[in-house]
Amino acid sequence: MCRPEHFEVTYAINPWMDTSEPVNRALALAQWDGLRAAYEARGHRVEVIEPVAGLPDMVFAANGGLIIGDRALSARFANPEREAEGPAYHDWMAARGFTAVAAARETNEGEGDFAIAGERILAGTGFRSARGAHEEVGEFFGLPVVSLDLVDPRFYHLDTALMVLDDTIAYYPAAFSGPSARLLARLYPDAIIATDEDANVLGLNGVCDGYHVFLTEKATELHEQLRARGYEPVGIDLSELLKSGGSVKCCTLEMHQVRTATGSGTD
């Protein structure tokens, strides 16, 4: 995670961003601290990367790259406003001593567009990450990649429209092209389908540890659906960060373990 010490909205690169709307940085910091505390209270270890002045969206750590086992791939951002975040996250990854650390050649916004789902990776394209990045990620991590086309600019990253839930997913079909939505329906016939209302508050931008699901408190129907499936929703208020188009998952770069015959997990 990356504390939002330099968070502000001074440019607009997605429909959520409005440079005329004031940002309360003190509130953003307090809300971020609340998310970190929620993770740690439920047994998760949180590592924090030092924020860099002039990079207000560096708080959205999920976009910094992908980490699976002892391999890490840092991001290559689509927009020049965020370009310097890639090297910053790369340096952090390199300092941790992973066996293999590489910088993406193709435009690739990390876990924003790549979701680790068991023994496959679900990958989004259409707004930020290039389709060529899907092949690059698959080769680097040695996992099959399922390509999905995003078609609604409000859901510019995969993690705004889809959340992995252990062996299934929750998603918002309208954010995807017809063929991609039908593919997800075939792959995950038991998926949770988000309502318009929950999708529109970035309710799917959450993190599941197998039991707890950390997500915005405003996605009330999604909370109910999760409870009905045996999950425990943990409501988080990140209203200030939502002004830049991010919520719980955007703030969280998961460090995935390698999937084994007995299961999988994250730190």
ChimeraX commands (.cxc) that place a marker at each C-alpha (Angstrom):
marker #1 position 0.00,0.00,0.00 radius 0.5
marker #1 position 1.03,3.63,-0.43 radius 0.5
marker #1 position -0.20,6.30,1.99 radius 0.5
marker #1 position -1.92,9.20,0.13 radius 0.5
marker #1 position 0.36,11.92,1.49 radius 0.5
marker #1 position 0.40,13.66,-1.90 radius 0.5
marker #1 position -3.13,12.79,-3.01 radius 0.5
marker #1 position -4.99,15.41,-5.04 radius 0.5
marker #1 position -6.99,15.64,-8.26 radius 0.5
marker #1 position -5.07,17.97,-10.57 radius 0.5
marker #1 position -5.76,16.14,-13.85 radius 0.5
marker #1 position -8.60,14.05,-15.25 radius 0.5
marker #1 position -7.81,10.71,-16.90 radius 0.5
marker #1 position -11.08,8.92,-16.11 radius 0.5
marker #1 position -14.74,9.97,-15.79 radius 0.5
marker #1 position -14.59,9.97,-11.98 radius 0.5
marker #1 position -12.00,12.77,-11.81 radius 0.5
marker #1 position -13.17,16.38,-11.56 radius 0.5
marker #1 position -10.41,18.92,-11.04 radius 0.5
marker #1 position -12.94,21.50,-9.84 radius 0.5
marker #1 position -14.02,19.37,-6.87 radius 0.5
marker #1 position -11.94,20.00,-3.73 radius 0.5
marker #1 position -10.08,17.12,-2.11 radius 0.5
marker #1 position -9.75,16.80,1.67 radius 0.5
marker #1 position -6.33,15.20,2.01 radius 0.5
marker #1 position -6.58,14.86,5.78 radius 0.5
marker #1 position -9.77,12.86,5.34 radius 0.5
marker #1 position -8.18,10.79,2.57 radius 0.5
marker #1 position -5.31,9.93,4.93 radius 0.5
marker #1 position -7.68,9.01,7.74 radius 0.5
marker #1 position -9.77,6.80,5.46 radius 0.5
marker #1 position -6.65,5.08,4.08 radius 0.5
marker #1 position -5.43,4.49,7.64 radius 0.5
marker #1 position -8.80,2.88,8.33 radius 0.5
marker #1 position -8.39,0.46,5.44 radius 0.5
marker #1 position -4.92,-0.52,6.58 radius 0.5
marker #1 position -6.18,-1.02,10.14 radius 0.5
marker #1 position -9.03,-3.21,8.85 radius 0.5
marker #1 position -6.54,-5.47,7.07 radius 0.5
marker #1 position -4.22,-5.72,10.05 radius 0.5
marker #1 position -7.07,-6.36,12.49 radius 0.5
marker #1 position -7.92,-9.47,10.46 radius 0.5
marker #1 position -4.41,-10.85,10.43 radius 0.5
marker #1 position -2.97,-9.42,7.21 radius 0.5
marker #1 position 0.55,-8.06,6.93 radius 0.5
marker #1 position 0.77,-4.69,5.17 radius 0.5
marker #1 position 3.94,-3.37,3.58 radius 0.5
marker #1 position 4.04,0.32,2.66 radius 0.5
marker #1 position 5.93,1.93,-0.20 radius 0.5
marker #1 position 7.18,5.49,0.28 radius 0.5
marker #1 position 4.96,7.98,-1.59 radius 0.5
marker #1 position 6.62,10.28,-4.13 radius 0.5
marker #1 position 5.78,13.96,-4.35 radius 0.5
marker #1 position 4.15,14.86,-7.67 radius 0.5
marker #1 position 2.55,11.42,-8.05 radius 0.5
marker #1 position -0.91,11.92,-6.50 radius 0.5
marker #1 position -2.29,8.60,-7.79 radius 0.5
marker #1 position 0.56,6.51,-6.39 radius 0.5
marker #1 position -1.84,5.66,-3.55 radius 0.5
marker #1 position -3.48,3.25,-6.01 radius 0.5
marker #1 position -0.88,0.56,-5.41 radius 0.5
marker #1 position -2.76,-2.13,-7.32 radius 0.5
marker #1 position -1.71,-0.43,-10.54 radius 0.5
marker #1 position 2.00,-0.71,-9.67 radius 0.5
marker #1 position 2.42,-4.23,-11.02 radius 0.5
marker #1 position 1.85,-7.93,-10.37 radius 0.5
marker #1 position 3.46,-10.20,-7.77 radius 0.5
marker #1 position 3.00,-13.97,-7.87 radius 0.5
marker #1 position 5.29,-16.13,-5.76 radius 0.5
marker #1 position 8.88,-14.97,-6.22 radius 0.5
marker #1 position 8.25,-13.16,-9.50 radius 0.5
marker #1 position 7.26,-9.52,-9.93 radius 0.5
marker #1 position 6.39,-7.45,-13.01 radius 0.5
marker #1 position 6.18,-3.67,-12.62 radius 0.5
marker #1 position 3.70,-1.57,-14.56 radius 0.5
marker #1 position 4.02,0.57,-17.67 radius 0.5
marker #1 position 1.34,3.25,-17.41 radius 0.5
marker #1 position -0.83,4.45,-20.28 radius 0.5
marker #1 position -1.05,8.10,-19.21 radius 0.5
marker #1 position 1.99,10.37,-18.92 radius 0.5
marker #1 position 0.66,11.77,-15.63 radius 0.5
marker #1 position 1.28,8.38,-14.01 radius 0.5
marker #1 position 4.31,7.22,-15.99 radius 0.5
marker #1 position 6.82,7.73,-13.16 radius 0.5
marker #1 position 4.87,5.40,-10.87 radius 0.5
marker #1 position 6.13,2.39,-12.83 radius 0.5
marker #1 position 9.82,2.92,-11.98 radius 0.5
marker #1 position 8.95,3.78,-8.36 radius 0.5
marker #1 position 7.15,0.46,-7.88 radius 0.5
marker #1 position 9.86,-1.36,-9.84 radius 0.5
marker #1 position 12.54,-0.10,-7.46 radius 0.5
marker #1 position 10.49,-1.22,-4.47 radius 0.5
marker #1 position 10.03,-4.69,-5.98 radius 0.5
marker #1 position 13.72,-4.98,-6.86 radius 0.5
marker #1 position 14.72,-4.11,-3.29 radius 0.5
marker #1 position 12.61,-6.96,-1.86 radius 0.5
marker #1 position 14.80,-9.68,-3.37 radius 0.5
marker #1 position 12.36,-11.49,-5.65 radius 0.5
marker #1 position 13.95,-14.15,-7.86 radius 0.5
marker #1 position 12.74,-12.38,-11.01 radius 0.5
marker #1 position 11.79,-8.73,-11.35 radius 0.5
marker #1 position 11.01,-7.19,-14.74 radius 0.5
marker #1 position 9.53,-3.98,-16.06 radius 0.5
marker #1 position 6.60,-4.45,-18.44 radius 0.5
marker #1 position 7.36,-3.82,-22.11 radius 0.5
marker #1 position 3.70,-3.50,-23.06 radius 0.5
marker #1 position 1.32,-0.97,-21.53 radius 0.5
marker #1 position 0.22,-2.74,-18.39 radius 0.5
marker #1 position -1.43,-1.24,-15.30 radius 0.5
marker #1 position -0.83,-4.13,-12.93 radius 0.5
marker #1 position -3.63,-5.52,-10.85 radius 0.5
marker #1 position -5.84,-2.78,-12.17 radius 0.5
marker #1 position -6.30,-4.96,-15.26 radius 0.5
marker #1 position -4.99,-8.37,-14.14 radius 0.5
marker #1 position -6.89,-10.46,-11.59 radius 0.5
marker #1 position -5.34,-13.67,-10.24 radius 0.5
marker #1 position -8.14,-16.22,-10.22 radius 0.5
marker #1 position -6.82,-19.57,-9.06 radius 0.5
marker #1 position -4.78,-21.13,-11.85 radius 0.5
marker #1 position -5.65,-18.47,-14.42 radius 0.5
marker #1 position -5.30,-14.73,-14.82 radius 0.5
marker #1 position -8.28,-12.66,-15.93 radius 0.5
marker #1 position -7.06,-9.69,-17.96 radius 0.5
marker #1 position -8.83,-6.50,-19.03 radius 0.5
marker #1 position -8.18,-4.34,-22.06 radius 0.5
marker #1 position -9.91,-1.48,-23.83 radius 0.5
marker #1 position -8.82,1.60,-21.89 radius 0.5
marker #1 position -5.48,1.18,-20.10 radius 0.5
marker #1 position -3.63,-2.13,-20.52 radius 0.5
marker #1 position -2.74,-3.22,-24.05 radius 0.5
marker #1 position -3.86,-6.60,-25.33 radius 0.5
marker #1 position -0.21,-7.39,-26.01 radius 0.5
marker #1 position 0.37,-7.15,-22.26 radius 0.5
marker #1 position -1.84,-10.20,-21.77 radius 0.5
marker #1 position 0.61,-12.41,-23.65 radius 0.5
marker #1 position 3.56,-10.83,-21.85 radius 0.5
marker #1 position 2.03,-11.47,-18.42 radius 0.5
marker #1 position 1.13,-15.05,-19.30 radius 0.5
marker #1 position 4.67,-15.80,-20.44 radius 0.5
marker #1 position 6.32,-14.13,-17.46 radius 0.5
marker #1 position 4.24,-15.92,-14.83 radius 0.5
marker #1 position 3.59,-19.17,-16.70 radius 0.5
marker #1 position -0.17,-18.99,-16.27 radius 0.5
marker #1 position -3.03,-18.98,-18.82 radius 0.5
marker #1 position -4.56,-15.56,-19.41 radius 0.5
marker #1 position -8.21,-14.93,-20.29 radius 0.5
marker #1 position -8.64,-11.67,-22.23 radius 0.5
marker #1 position -11.71,-9.54,-21.51 radius 0.5
marker #1 position -12.81,-6.37,-23.31 radius 0.5
marker #1 position -13.98,-3.41,-21.24 radius 0.5
marker #1 position -16.40,-1.06,-23.01 radius 0.5
marker #1 position -17.64,1.50,-20.45 radius 0.5
marker #1 position -15.16,4.31,-19.61 radius 0.5
marker #1 position -16.48,4.48,-16.03 radius 0.5
marker #1 position -15.04,1.00,-15.60 radius 0.5
marker #1 position -11.66,1.73,-17.13 radius 0.5
marker #1 position -9.81,-1.03,-15.23 radius 0.5
marker #1 position -10.85,-4.63,-14.76 radius 0.5
marker #1 position -10.77,-4.21,-10.98 radius 0.5
marker #1 position -13.59,-1.66,-11.17 radius 0.5
marker #1 position -15.93,-4.21,-12.77 radius 0.5
marker #1 position -14.81,-7.60,-11.44 radius 0.5
marker #1 position -13.70,-9.00,-8.08 radius 0.5
marker #1 position -12.24,-12.46,-7.48 radius 0.5
marker #1 position -13.94,-14.40,-4.68 radius 0.5
marker #1 position -11.87,-17.48,-3.93 radius 0.5
marker #1 position -13.15,-19.97,-6.58 radius 0.5
marker #1 position -15.68,-17.66,-8.24 radius 0.5
marker #1 position -16.10,-13.95,-9.03 radius 0.5
marker #1 position -18.48,-11.03,-8.69 radius 0.5
marker #1 position -18.80,-8.82,-11.76 radius 0.5
marker #1 position -20.86,-6.27,-13.65 radius 0.5
marker #1 position -21.71,-7.66,-17.12 radius 0.5
marker #1 position -22.56,-4.27,-18.66 radius 0.5
marker #1 position -18.94,-3.16,-18.26 radius 0.5
marker #1 position -17.82,-5.82,-20.75 radius 0.5
marker #1 position -18.33,-6.45,-24.43 radius 0.5
marker #1 position -21.02,-9.01,-25.27 radius 0.5
marker #1 position -18.53,-11.82,-26.05 radius 0.5
marker #1 position -16.53,-11.12,-22.86 radius 0.5
marker #1 position -19.64,-11.07,-20.68 radius 0.5
marker #1 position -20.78,-14.36,-22.20 radius 0.5
marker #1 position -17.33,-15.87,-21.63 radius 0.5
marker #1 position -17.42,-14.92,-17.94 radius 0.5
marker #1 position -20.92,-16.41,-17.65 radius 0.5
marker #1 position -19.58,-19.71,-19.03 radius 0.5
marker #1 position -16.47,-19.74,-16.84 radius 0.5
marker #1 position -18.29,-18.70,-13.67 radius 0.5
marker #1 position -21.93,-19.84,-13.78 radius 0.5
marker #1 position -22.17,-19.29,-10.01 radius 0.5
marker #1 position -20.81,-15.74,-10.08 radius 0.5
marker #1 position -22.39,-12.89,-8.14 radius 0.5
marker #1 position -23.87,-10.31,-10.50 radius 0.5
marker #1 position -23.56,-6.75,-9.22 radius 0.5
marker #1 position -26.45,-4.32,-9.50 radius 0.5
marker #1 position -26.14,-1.02,-11.35 radius 0.5
marker #1 position -26.24,0.80,-8.01 radius 0.5
marker #1 position -23.38,-1.20,-6.49 radius 0.5
marker #1 position -21.26,-1.04,-9.63 radius 0.5
marker #1 position -21.71,2.74,-9.76 radius 0.5
marker #1 position -20.11,3.17,-6.31 radius 0.5
marker #1 position -17.20,0.88,-7.31 radius 0.5
marker #1 position -18.55,-1.88,-5.12 radius 0.5
marker #1 position -16.59,-4.46,-7.11 radius 0.5
marker #1 position -13.30,-2.72,-6.35 radius 0.5
marker #1 position -12.71,-4.95,-3.34 radius 0.5
marker #1 position -10.35,-7.51,-1.87 radius 0.5
marker #1 position -11.31,-11.03,-0.74 radius 0.5
marker #1 position -9.08,-13.12,1.52 radius 0.5
marker #1 position -11.27,-16.20,1.20 radius 0.5
marker #1 position -13.64,-15.18,3.98 radius 0.5
marker #1 position -13.51,-11.43,4.57 radius 0.5
marker #1 position -14.39,-9.16,1.65 radius 0.5
marker #1 position -13.15,-5.60,2.04 radius 0.5
marker #1 position -15.26,-3.22,-0.05 radius 0.5
marker #1 position -17.07,0.10,0.05 radius 0.5
marker #1 position -19.78,0.31,2.68 radius 0.5
marker #1 position -22.07,1.85,0.04 radius 0.5
marker #1 position -22.50,-1.38,-1.99 radius 0.5
marker #1 position -25.35,-2.57,0.21 radius 0.5
marker #1 position -26.87,-5.20,-2.11 radius 0.5
marker #1 position -23.44,-6.68,-2.75 radius 0.5
marker #1 position -22.91,-6.95,1.01 radius 0.5
marker #1 position -26.12,-8.96,1.24 radius 0.5
marker #1 position -25.18,-11.23,-1.65 radius 0.5
marker #1 position -21.76,-11.87,-0.13 radius 0.5
marker #1 position -23.25,-12.78,3.25 radius 0.5
marker #1 position -25.64,-15.19,1.55 radius 0.5
marker #1 position -22.61,-16.97,0.05 radius 0.5
marker #1 position -20.88,-17.28,3.41 radius 0.5
marker #1 position -18.47,-14.34,3.15 radius 0.5
marker #1 position -18.05,-11.63,5.76 radius 0.5
marker #1 position -18.19,-8.15,4.16 radius 0.5
marker #1 position -16.06,-5.45,5.78 radius 0.5
marker #1 position -17.41,-2.02,4.88 radius 0.5
marker #1 position -14.78,0.63,4.15 radius 0.5
marker #1 position -15.31,4.36,3.56 radius 0.5
marker #1 position -12.90,5.71,0.93 radius 0.5
marker #1 position -15.09,8.54,-0.33 radius 0.5
marker #1 position -12.17,10.94,-0.85 radius 0.5
marker #1 position -10.17,8.49,-2.95 radius 0.5
marker #1 position -13.29,7.77,-4.99 radius 0.5
marker #1 position -12.89,11.30,-6.35 radius 0.5
marker #1 position -9.97,9.92,-8.35 radius 0.5
marker #1 position -11.82,6.76,-9.38 radius 0.5
marker #1 position -10.39,4.36,-6.82 radius 0.5
marker #1 position -11.54,2.31,-3.86 radius 0.5
marker #1 position -10.33,-0.62,-1.75 radius 0.5
marker #1 position -8.73,-2.79,-4.42 radius 0.5
marker #1 position -7.08,0.16,-6.15 radius 0.5
marker #1 position -5.26,0.87,-2.88 radius 0.5
marker #1 position -4.04,-2.71,-2.52 radius 0.5
marker #1 position -1.34,-4.58,-4.42 radius 0.5
marker #1 position -1.73,-8.19,-3.33 radius 0.5
marker #1 position 1.32,-10.42,-2.94 radius 0.5
marker #1 position 0.01,-13.69,-4.32 radius 0.5
marker #1 position 1.36,-17.06,-3.35 radius 0.5
marker #1 position 1.82,-19.74,-5.98 radius 0.5
marker #1 position -1.28,-21.89,-6.35 radius 0.5
marker #1 position -0.80,-25.43,-5.05 radius 0.5
marker #1 position -2.91,-28.58,-4.98 radius 0.5
marker #1 position -4.12,-27.59,-1.50 radius 0.5
marker #1 position -5.13,-24.08,-2.34 radius 0.5
marker #1 position -3.83,-20.56,-2.74 radius 0.5
marker #1 position -3.54,-17.34,-0.83 radius 0.5
marker #1 position -2.15,-13.85,-0.46 radius 0.5
marker #1 position -0.33,-11.87,2.19 radius 0.5
marker link #1:1,2 radius 0.2
marker link #1:2,3 radius 0.2
marker link #1:3,4 radius 0.2
marker link #1:4,5 radius 0.2
marker link #1:5,6 radius 0.2
marker link #1:6,7 radius 0.2
marker link #1:7,8 radius 0.2
marker link #1:8,9 radius 0.2
marker link #1:9,10 radius 0.2
marker link #1:10,11 radius 0.2
marker link #1:11,12 radius 0.2
marker link #1:12,13 radius 0.2
marker link #1:13,14 radius 0.2
marker link #1:14,15 radius 0.2
marker link #1:15,16 radius 0.2
marker link #1:16,17 radius 0.2
marker link #1:17,18 radius 0.2
marker link #1:18,19 radius 0.2
marker link #1:19,20 radius 0.2
marker link #1:20,21 radius 0.2
marker link #1:21,22 radius 0.2
marker link #1:22,23 radius 0.2
marker link #1:23,24 radius 0.2
marker link #1:24,25 radius 0.2
marker link #1:25,26 radius 0.2
marker link #1:26,27 radius 0.2
marker link #1:27,28 radius 0.2
marker link #1:28,29 radius 0.2
marker link #1:29,30 radius 0.2
marker link #1:30,31 radius 0.2
marker link #1:31,32 radius 0.2
marker link #1:32,33 radius 0.2
marker link #1:33,34 radius 0.2
marker link #1:34,35 radius 0.2
marker link #1:35,36 radius 0.2
marker link #1:36,37 radius 0.2
marker link #1:37,38 radius 0.2
marker link #1:38,39 radius 0.2
marker link #1:39,40 radius 0.2
marker link #1:40,41 radius 0.2
marker link #1:41,42 radius 0.2
marker link #1:42,43 radius 0.2
marker link #1:43,44 radius 0.2
marker link #1:44,45 radius 0.2
marker link #1:45,46 radius 0.2
marker link #1:46,47 radius 0.2
marker link #1:47,48 radius 0.2
marker link #1:48,49 radius 0.2
marker link #1:49,50 radius 0.2
marker link #1:50,51 radius 0.2
marker link #1:51,52 radius 0.2
marker link #1:52,53 radius 0.2
marker link #1:53,54 radius 0.2
marker link #1:54,55 radius 0.2
marker link #1:55,56 radius 0.2
marker link #1:56,57 radius 0.2
marker link #1:57,58 radius 0.2
marker link #1:58,59 radius 0.2
marker link #1:59,60 radius 0.2
marker link #1:60,61 radius 0.2
marker link #1:61,62 radius 0.2
marker link #1:62,63 radius 0.2
marker link #1:63,64 radius 0.2
marker link #1:64,65 radius 0.2
marker link #1:65,66 radius 0.2
marker link #1:66,67 radius 0.2
marker link #1:67,68 radius 0.2
marker link #1:68,69 radius 0.2
marker link #1:69,70 radius 0.2
marker link #1:70,71 radius 0.2
marker link #1:71,72 radius 0.2
marker link #1:72,73 radius 0.2
marker link #1:73,74 radius 0.2
marker link #1:74,75 radius 0.2
marker link #1:75,76 radius 0.2
marker link #1:76,77 radius 0.2
marker link #1:77,78 radius 0.2
marker link #1:78,79 radius 0.2
marker link #1:79,80 radius 0.2
marker link #1:80,81 radius 0.2
marker link #1:81,82 radius 0.2
marker link #1:82,83 radius 0.2
marker link #1:83,84 radius 0.2
marker link #1:84,85 radius 0.2
marker link #1:85,86 radius 0.2
marker link #1:86,87 radius 0.2
marker link #1:87,88 radius 0.2
marker link #1:88,89 radius 0.2
marker link #1:89,90 radius 0.2
marker link #1:90,91 radius 0.2
marker link #1:91,92 radius 0.2
marker link #1:92,93 radius 0.2
marker link #1:93,94 radius 0.2
marker link #1:94,95 radius 0.2
marker link #1:95,96 radius 0.2
marker link #1:96,97 radius 0.2
marker link #1:97,98 radius 0.2
marker link #1:98,99 radius 0.2
marker link #1:99,100 radius 0.2
marker link #1:100,101 radius 0.2
marker link #1:101,102 radius 0.2
marker link #1:102,103 radius 0.2
marker link #1:103,104 radius 0.2
marker link #1:104,105 radius 0.2
marker link #1:105,106 radius 0.2
marker link #1:106,107 radius 0.2
marker link #1:107,108 radius 0.2
marker link #1:108,109 radius 0.2
marker link #1:109,110 radius 0.2
marker link #1:110,111 radius 0.2
marker link #1:111,112 radius 0.2
marker link #1:112,113 radius 0.2
marker link #1:113,114 radius 0.2
marker link #1:114,115 radius 0.2
marker link #1:115,116 radius 0.2
marker link #1:116,117 radius 0.2
marker link #1:117,118 radius 0.2
marker link #1:118,119 radius 0.2
marker link #1:119,120 radius 0.2
marker link #1:120,121 radius 0.2
marker link #1:121,122 radius 0.2
marker link #1:122,123 radius 0.2
marker link #1:123,124 radius 0.2
marker link #1:124,125 radius 0.2
marker link #1:125,126 radius 0.2
marker link #1:126,127 radius 0.2
marker link #1:127,128 radius 0.2
marker link #1:128,129 radius 0.2
marker link #1:129,130 radius 0.2
marker link #1:130,131 radius 0.2
marker link #1:131,132 radius 0.2
marker link #1:132,133 radius 0.2
marker link #1:133,134 radius 0.2
marker link #1:134,135 radius 0.2
marker link #1:135,136 radius 0.2
marker link #1:136,137 radius 0.2
marker link #1:137,138 radius 0.2
marker link #1:138,139 radius 0.2
marker link #1:139,140 radius 0.2
marker link #1:140,141 radius 0.2
marker link #1:141,142 radius 0.2
marker link #1:142,143 radius 0.2
marker link #1:143,144 radius 0.2
marker link #1:144,145 radius 0.2
marker link #1:145,146 radius 0.2
marker link #1:146,147 radius 0.2
marker link #1:147,148 radius 0.2
marker link #1:148,149 radius 0.2
marker link #1:149,150 radius 0.2
marker link #1:150,151 radius 0.2
marker link #1:151,152 radius 0.2
marker link #1:152,153 radius 0.2
marker link #1:153,154 radius 0.2
marker link #1:154,155 radius 0.2
marker link #1:155,156 radius 0.2
marker link #1:156,157 radius 0.2
marker link #1:157,158 radius 0.2
marker link #1:158,159 radius 0.2
marker link #1:159,160 radius 0.2
marker link #1:160,161 radius 0.2
marker link #1:161,162 radius 0.2
marker link #1:162,163 radius 0.2
marker link #1:163,164 radius 0.2
marker link #1:164,165 radius 0.2
marker link #1:165,166 radius 0.2
marker link #1:166,167 radius 0.2
marker link #1:167,168 radius 0.2
marker link #1:168,169 radius 0.2
marker link #1:169,170 radius 0.2
marker link #1:170,171 radius 0.2
marker link #1:171,172 radius 0.2
marker link #1:172,173 radius 0.2
marker link #1:173,174 radius 0.2
marker link #1:174,175 radius 0.2
marker link #1:175,176 radius 0.2
marker link #1:176,177 radius 0.2
marker link #1:177,178 radius 0.2
marker link #1:178,179 radius 0.2
marker link #1:179,180 radius 0.2
marker link #1:180,181 radius 0.2
marker link #1:181,182 radius 0.2
marker link #1:182,183 radius 0.2
marker link #1:183,184 radius 0.2
marker link #1:184,185 radius 0.2
marker link #1:185,186 radius 0.2
marker link #1:186,187 radius 0.2
marker link #1:187,188 radius 0.2
marker link #1:188,189 radius 0.2
marker link #1:189,190 radius 0.2
marker link #1:190,191 radius 0.2
marker link #1:191,192 radius 0.2
marker link #1:192,193 radius 0.2
marker link #1:193,194 radius 0.2
marker link #1:194,195 radius 0.2
marker link #1:195,196 radius 0.2
marker link #1:196,197 radius 0.2
marker link #1:197,198 radius 0.2
marker link #1:198,199 radius 0.2
marker link #1:199,200 radius 0.2
marker link #1:200,201 radius 0.2
marker link #1:201,202 radius 0.2
marker link #1:202,203 radius 0.2
marker link #1:203,204 radius 0.2
marker link #1:204,205 radius 0.2
marker link #1:205,206 radius 0.2
marker link #1:206,207 radius 0.2
marker link #1:207,208 radius 0.2
marker link #1:208,209 radius 0.2
marker link #1:209,210 radius 0.2
marker link #1:210,211 radius 0.2
marker link #1:211,212 radius 0.2
marker link #1:212,213 radius 0.2
marker link #1:213,214 radius 0.2
marker link #1:214,215 radius 0.2
marker link #1:215,216 radius 0.2
marker link #1:216,217 radius 0.2
marker link #1:217,218 radius 0.2
marker link #1:218,219 radius 0.2
marker link #1:219,220 radius 0.2
marker link #1:220,221 radius 0.2
marker link #1:221,222 radius 0.2
marker link #1:222,223 radius 0.2
marker link #1:223,224 radius 0.2
marker link #1:224,225 radius 0.2
marker link #1:225,226 radius 0.2
marker link #1:226,227 radius 0.2
marker link #1:227,228 radius 0.2
marker link #1:228,229 radius 0.2
marker link #1:229,230 radius 0.2
marker link #1:230,231 radius 0.2
marker link #1:231,232 radius 0.2
marker link #1:232,233 radius 0.2
marker link #1:233,234 radius 0.2
marker link #1:234,235 radius 0.2
marker link #1:235,236 radius 0.2
marker link #1:236,237 radius 0.2
marker link #1:237,238 radius 0.2
marker link #1:238,239 radius 0.2
marker link #1:239,240 radius 0.2
marker link #1:240,241 radius 0.2
marker link #1:241,242 radius 0.2
marker link #1:242,243 radius 0.2
marker link #1:243,244 radius 0.2
marker link #1:244,245 radius 0.2
marker link #1:245,246 radius 0.2
marker link #1:246,247 radius 0.2
marker link #1:247,248 radius 0.2
marker link #1:248,249 radius 0.2
marker link #1:249,250 radius 0.2
marker link #1:250,251 radius 0.2
marker link #1:251,252 radius 0.2
marker link #1:252,253 radius 0.2
marker link #1:253,254 radius 0.2
marker link #1:254,255 radius 0.2
marker link #1:255,256 radius 0.2
marker link #1:256,257 radius 0.2
marker link #1:257,258 radius 0.2
marker link #1:258,259 radius 0.2
marker link #1:259,260 radius 0.2
marker link #1:260,261 radius 0.2
marker link #1:261,262 radius 0.2
marker link #1:262,263 radius 0.2
marker link #1:263,264 radius 0.2
marker link #1:264,265 radius 0.2
marker link #1:265,266 radius 0.2
marker link #1:266,267 radius 0.2
view
